[in-house]
Amino acid sequence: MTKTWDDFLLPYEQTVLEIKAKFLALKKQFERSQKHVPIEFVVGRVKPVDSIAEKMQRRKINRERLAIDMEDIAGVRIMCQFVDDIYQIVKLIRKRKDMHIVDERDYILNKKPSGYRSYHIVVEYPVQMLEGQKNILAEIQIRTLAMNFWATIEHSLNYKYQGEFPEALETRLQRAAEAAFQLDKEMTAIREEIQEAQSLFSYKRGHTKE
């Protein structure tokens, strides 16, 4: 069974590596153009087998339809400084010819009841394997650093409580999510000041190295 899972997940691992590399290359292009860089950093992962099995059972997904019905086996997350950066990245993904958008979910304008905010895009990505091309579904999540901090904490707590949060904790998490979003709004309001300071810092650092 282990070998079977390894074979099944290999194209997903390749997909994550390639998509990550493409967005890191995009980040470098922004840096060299001396424009504002909308990408802070990029991470990716292939969903662990035990998580896949649990989701298959919870959502009653047949093994034969796993590649079609589970869209987040391959996952890439792009972190941004500002909310506007998220939508800039979304526009860039829509223009790309190397991945086809299957679904988009804006959890920023339409936050989840828990307070979760992020932008999700499911893409179909053509990965080249020995036996030929395979079209792999991958989920790209785009969020600010503040959104990511909240989501990481909520995800950890979810393991402890299995999604059944005590009411008081759930309320506090919702308040924390709103506080994180207010922080994003404040940072956007002083965006020009922040970017000017960052540009000055980068300029001074570059000249110091010389």
C-alpha atoms as one frame of an Amber mdcrd trajectory, in Angstrom:
protein
   0.000   0.000   0.000   2.878   2.369   0.828   4.339   1.929  -2.661   0.904
   2.448  -4.193   0.491   5.754  -2.327   4.044   6.794  -3.261   3.292   6.214
  -6.944  -0.027   8.043  -6.707   1.467  11.074  -4.940   4.586  11.434  -7.119
   2.963  13.722  -9.744   1.488  15.822  -6.909   4.960  16.269  -5.413   6.269
  17.326  -8.823   3.344  19.750  -9.232   4.050  21.442  -5.900   7.756  21.801
  -6.709   7.065  23.324 -10.120   4.325  25.738  -9.041   6.416  26.919  -6.082
   9.402  27.492  -8.364   7.279  29.519 -10.787   5.981  31.880  -8.117   9.436
  32.280  -6.592  10.691  33.184 -10.085   7.845  35.708 -10.343   8.913  37.196
  -6.995  12.466  37.584  -8.314  11.185  39.339 -11.447   9.351  41.883  -9.281
  12.500  42.428  -7.202  14.653  43.039 -10.271  12.093  45.407 -11.785  12.367
  47.492  -8.573   8.591  47.500  -8.271   6.635  46.624  -5.157   6.944  42.860
  -4.579   3.465  41.439  -3.896   4.843  38.038  -2.860   6.393  37.795   0.589
   7.139  34.054   0.498   5.816  30.798  -0.965   5.377  27.402   0.663   3.907
  24.136  -0.569   3.028  20.652   0.572   1.449  17.395  -0.508  -1.349  16.319
   1.828  -0.187  13.451   4.102  -1.705  10.039   3.436  -3.502   9.895   6.800
  -5.122  13.295   6.074  -6.170  12.094   2.616  -7.685   8.923   4.093  -9.552
  10.894   6.787 -10.995  13.308   4.230 -11.961  10.443   1.923 -13.943   8.877
   4.755 -15.479  12.161   5.924 -16.572  13.202   2.436 -17.273   9.675   1.184
 -14.801   9.920  -1.706 -14.060   6.717  -3.611 -10.414   5.876  -4.285 -11.168
   5.707  -8.017 -12.364   9.350  -7.971  -9.734  10.676  -5.584  -7.797  12.622
  -8.234 -11.031  14.291  -9.381 -12.924  14.878  -6.135 -10.096  15.985  -3.834
  -8.720  19.316  -5.029  -6.152  20.061  -2.315  -3.826  17.038  -2.343  -1.265
  19.399  -3.859  -1.243  22.723  -2.051   0.742  25.928  -2.532   0.403  28.959
  -0.261   1.470  32.472  -1.231   1.900  35.040   1.526   1.516  38.768   0.860
   1.992  41.951   2.880  -1.218  43.675   1.801  -4.749  42.619   0.856  -4.339
  44.435  -2.486  -1.348  42.207  -3.209  -3.612  39.155  -3.018  -5.843  40.430
  -5.784  -2.804  41.396  -7.858  -1.562  37.797  -7.642  -5.042  36.514  -8.548
  -5.008  38.647 -11.716  -1.555  37.326 -12.633  -2.695  33.711 -12.188  -5.732
  34.347 -14.410  -3.383  35.487 -17.200  -1.085  32.458 -17.014  -1.152  29.869
 -19.805   0.650  27.133 -17.847  -2.213  26.435 -15.397  -5.948  26.380 -15.946
  -8.258  27.792 -13.260 -10.985  25.325 -12.276 -12.467  27.177  -9.300 -12.039
  30.389  -7.281 -13.253  31.102  -3.764 -12.899  34.542  -2.225 -12.940  34.021
   1.536 -11.747  37.596   2.062 -14.881  39.339   0.830 -16.916  36.330   1.989
 -15.228  35.180   5.183 -16.110  31.819   6.697 -18.264  31.774   9.878 -15.113
  30.933  11.862 -13.531  34.213  10.731 -11.183  32.494   8.262 -10.008  34.696
   5.400  -7.969  33.712   2.366  -8.281  33.509  -1.424  -8.393  29.993  -2.856
  -7.786  29.082  -6.477  -7.977  25.501  -7.736  -5.919  24.994 -10.879  -5.402
  22.121 -13.258  -1.676  21.837 -13.823  -0.071  19.749 -16.611   2.875  17.886
 -15.128   5.222  15.874 -17.357   5.857  12.330 -16.119   7.706   9.379 -17.691
   4.450   7.936 -18.976   3.385  11.286 -20.416   1.417  14.352 -19.297  -0.861
  14.183 -16.259  -3.286  16.972 -15.399  -3.143  17.454 -11.634  -5.509  19.498
  -9.496  -3.739  21.839  -7.070  -5.046  24.414  -4.627  -3.313  27.785  -4.380
  -4.084  29.768  -1.225  -3.197  33.450  -1.180  -3.336  35.370   2.095  -1.681
  38.121   4.092   0.766  37.420   6.900  -1.899  38.362   9.448  -4.447  36.008
   7.869  -1.855  33.245   7.824  -0.975  33.731  11.506  -4.643  33.374  12.488
  -5.226  30.382  10.183  -2.147  28.569  11.514  -3.310  28.958  15.134  -6.888
  27.960  14.265  -5.607  24.889  12.401  -3.563  23.790  15.429  -6.537  24.237
  17.764  -8.722  22.320  15.335  -6.568  19.232  15.867  -7.079  19.501  19.619
 -10.846  20.024  19.500 -11.617  18.147  16.244 -13.555  21.147  14.953 -15.827
  21.293  18.010 -14.513  24.439  19.708 -15.868  25.485  23.099 -18.201  28.449
  22.572 -15.984  30.908  24.462 -12.916  29.905  22.445 -14.833  30.107  19.180
 -15.934  33.651  20.043 -12.380  34.668  20.876 -11.084  33.192  17.629 -13.676
  35.156  15.669 -12.621  38.343  17.473  -8.963  37.566  16.760  -9.769  37.034
  13.065 -11.485  40.429  12.946  -8.541  42.044  14.732  -6.153  40.519  12.177
  -8.280  41.910   9.340  -8.351  45.351  10.963  -4.546  45.170  11.114  -4.486
  44.429   7.377  -6.740  47.424   6.735  -4.506  49.727   8.809  -1.379  48.494
   7.006  -3.099  49.151   3.664  -3.954  52.691   4.811  -0.259  53.457   5.398
   0.965  51.323   2.507   2.828  54.133   0.719   4.773  55.008   3.877   5.678
  51.349   4.414   6.807  50.824   0.828   8.895  53.998   0.856  10.618  52.866
   4.055  11.244  49.382   2.630  12.699  50.818  -0.585  15.000  53.112   1.409
  16.129  50.184   3.572  16.844  48.003   0.510  18.756  50.848  -1.165  20.930
  51.479   1.919  21.579  47.760   2.394  22.622  47.386  -1.243  25.083  50.301
  -1.018  26.484  49.070   2.291  27.386  45.733   0.639  29.259  47.620  -2.077
